[in-house]
Amino acid sequence: MNRPSKPAPIAGGALLALSLILGAIIGVRYGQASLGFVIGLGVGTALVLLIALVDWLRARR
């Protein structure tokens, strides 16, 4: 008997890394590298949580 296959999980780590780098770069442009890094961390964390929620909902179907 074949078991129904579950969809492959979605990875969000690249979005977190990209948001950290972009946040720091934008922060340097405005003279606030640390603040840009922290804002990038917040945005990246929100994106990762959103992707994890979507992945969890997909797996429950």
Protein Blocks (a to p, Z undefined) as FASTA:
>chain_A
ZZddddddddfklmmmmmmmmmmmmmmmnopaklmmmmmmmmmmmmmmmmmmmmmmmmmZ
Z
